[in-house]
Amino acid sequence: MSVQEASGDQVQQTAPFGDGQHAQSGTAENVEQIREILFGPQNREYAQRFTRIEERLSQETAELKAEVRRRLDALEAYTRQEVKDLAERLRTERSERTESINQLSQALTDSVKSLERGLLQSDDRMSNVLREFRQSTFDRIKGVQDDLTNQISTMESSQNHSIEELRGRSIDRLALASLLTELALRVRGEFGVTGLGKSDGSPKP
């Protein structure tokens, strides 16, 4: 005979001995007793298991939260450090780039200044060369002019001297005519010139 059948018989036996309300109350109590007999230990075991599961879940949840919080804190610290390192590296690179740009600008400025100085020196040298060339050319031209002036003066002096000598000589006209005639005859005889007259003035046959 099973427990359920026994409980059923017990219910049937207790049912006729009281009024309706008392019978229902007794039946409910019997059911509770039977339920306690049948499922009480199991329910208590389940309740204990559920309690342990809840406690374990609560503990694991707390540990999981703590682990997540720890990892989030570590990730946040790592991210902050990486951002800080990146910012420092960017500042360093910017500073180095600025320094390189400044050095390049200074080098370009120095090169431009050196080129300007070279051009100025070249202009000065060219101006000096041109000045010296103009002065040398002027000196040469002046020397040539002085030489020509001296030669012309010498020639004029010589001509004046010759003229004075010619004026100083007293050559009569007859001697001059004889001299010219003699010269004409010589020219005629040497070069075969025709059309000239004789020494007495008559034309040649």
C-alpha positions in Angstrom: 0.0 0.0 0.0 1.4 3.4 -1.0 1.6 6.5 1.0 -0.9 8.2 -1.2 -3.5 5.4 -0.8 -2.9 5.5 3.0 -3.4 9.2 3.0 -6.5 8.8 0.9 -7.9 6.2 3.3 -7.1 8.4 6.2 -8.9 11.3 4.6 -11.9 9.1 3.9 -11.9 7.9 7.5 -11.6 11.3 9.0 -14.1 13.0 6.7 -17.4 11.6 8.2 -16.5 12.5 11.8 -17.1 16.3 11.9 -19.0 19.0 10.2 -18.1 20.5 6.9 -15.8 23.3 8.0 -14.0 21.1 10.5 -13.7 18.4 7.8 -12.2 20.9 5.3 -9.8 22.1 7.9 -8.8 18.6 8.9 -8.4 17.7 5.2 -6.2 20.7 4.6 -4.1 19.8 7.6 -3.9 16.3 6.5 -2.8 17.4 3.1 -0.2 19.6 4.6 1.0 16.8 6.8 1.1 14.4 3.9 2.9 17.0 1.8 5.3 17.5 4.6 5.8 13.8 4.9 6.2 13.3 1.2 8.0 16.5 0.1 9.2 18.2 3.2 12.7 16.9 3.3 13.0 17.3 -0.4 11.6 20.8 -0.3 14.0 21.7 2.5 16.9 20.2 0.6 15.8 22.2 -2.5 15.5 25.3 -0.4 19.0 24.7 1.0 20.3 24.1 -2.5 18.6 27.2 -3.8 20.0 29.2 -0.9 23.5 27.9 -1.5 23.0 28.5 -5.3 21.9 32.1 -4.5 24.8 32.6 -2.2 27.2 31.2 -4.7 25.6 33.3 -7.5 25.8 36.3 -5.3 29.4 35.6 -4.4 30.3 34.9 -8.0 28.5 38.0 -9.1 30.3 40.0 -6.6 33.6 38.5 -7.6 32.7 39.0 -11.3 31.9 42.6 -10.6 35.1 43.0 -8.7 37.1 41.4 -11.5 35.3 43.5 -14.1 35.9 46.6 -12.0 39.6 45.6 -11.6 40.0 45.0 -15.3 38.2 48.3 -16.1 40.5 50.1 -13.7 43.5 48.4 -15.2 42.3 49.2 -18.8 41.6 52.8 -17.8 45.0 53.2 -16.2 46.6 51.6 -19.3 44.6 53.9 -21.6 45.6 56.9 -19.6 49.2 55.9 -19.6 49.1 55.2 -23.4 47.4 58.6 -24.0 50.0 60.3 -21.8 52.9 58.5 -23.6 51.4 59.4 -26.9 51.0 63.0 -25.9 54.5 63.1 -24.7 55.8 61.5 -27.9 53.8 64.0 -29.9 55.2 66.9 -27.9 58.7 65.5 -28.4 58.2 65.0 -32.1 56.7 68.5 -32.4 59.6 70.0 -30.6 62.1 68.1 -32.7 60.3 69.1 -35.9 60.2 72.7 -34.7 63.9 72.6 -34.0 64.6 71.1 -37.4 62.5 73.7 -39.1 64.3 76.5 -37.1 67.7 75.0 -38.0 66.7 74.8 -41.7 65.3 78.3 -41.7 68.6 79.5 -40.1 70.6 77.6 -42.6 68.6 79.1 -45.5 68.9 82.6 -43.9 72.7 82.2 -43.6 72.9 80.9 -47.2 70.9 83.8 -48.5 73.0 86.3 -46.5 76.2 84.6 -47.8 74.9 84.8 -51.3 74.0 88.4 -50.9 77.5 89.2 -49.5 79.0 87.3 -52.5 76.9 89.2 -54.9 77.8 92.5 -53.2 81.5 91.6 -53.3 81.2 90.6 -57.0 79.5 93.9 -57.7 82.2 95.7 -55.9 84.9 93.8 -57.8 83.1 94.3 -61.1 82.8 98.0 -60.3 86.5 98.2 -59.4 87.4 96.4 -62.6 85.2 98.6 -64.7 86.6 101.7 -62.9 90.2 100.5 -63.5 89.4 99.7 -67.1 87.8 103.1 -67.7 90.8 104.8 -66.0 93.3 102.7 -68.0 91.4 103.4 -71.3 91.2 107.1 -70.4 94.9 107.1 -69.6 95.8 105.4 -72.9 93.6 107.7 -74.9 95.1 110.7 -73.1 98.6 109.3 -73.9 97.8 108.9 -77.5 96.3 112.4 -77.6 99.4 113.8 -75.9 101.6 111.9 -78.4 99.6 113.2 -81.4 99.8 116.7 -79.9 103.5 116.4 -79.5 104.0 115.0 -83.0 101.8 117.8 -84.5 103.7 120.4 -82.5 107.0 118.8 -83.7 105.8 118.8 -87.3 104.5 122.4 -87.0 107.8 123.4 -85.5 109.7 121.6 -88.3 107.5 123.2 -91.0 107.9 126.6 -89.5 111.6 126.1 -89.3 111.8 125.0 -93.0 109.6 127.9 -94.0 111.9 130.2 -92.1 114.9 128.6 -93.8 113.3 129.0 -97.2 112.5 132.6 -96.5 116.0 133.1 -95.3 117.5 131.9 -98.5 117.9 134.4 -101.3 117.4 132.5 -104.5 116.8 134.5 -107.6 114.1 133.7 -110.0 116.4 132.7 -112.8 118.2 130.2 -110.8 114.9 128.8 -109.6 113.6 128.6 -113.2 116.8 126.8 -114.3 116.4 124.4 -111.4 112.8 123.7 -112.3 113.7 123.3 -116.0 116.4 120.9 -115.2 114.1 118.9 -113.0 111.5 118.8 -115.8 114.1 117.5 -118.3 115.2 114.8 -115.9 111.6 113.7 -115.4 111.1 113.7 -119.1 114.1 111.7 -119.9 113.6 109.2 -117.1 109.9 108.5 -117.4 109.3 109.3 -121.1 106.9 112.1 -120.5 105.8 113.8 -123.8 104.2 117.2 -124.5 106.9 119.2 -122.6 108.8 121.9 -124.5 112.5 122.4 -124.9 114.6 124.3 -122.5 114.1 127.4 -124.5 110.4 127.1 -124.4 109.8 125.7 -127.9 107.7 122.6 -128.3 109.4 119.3 -128.8 109.1 117.8 -132.4 
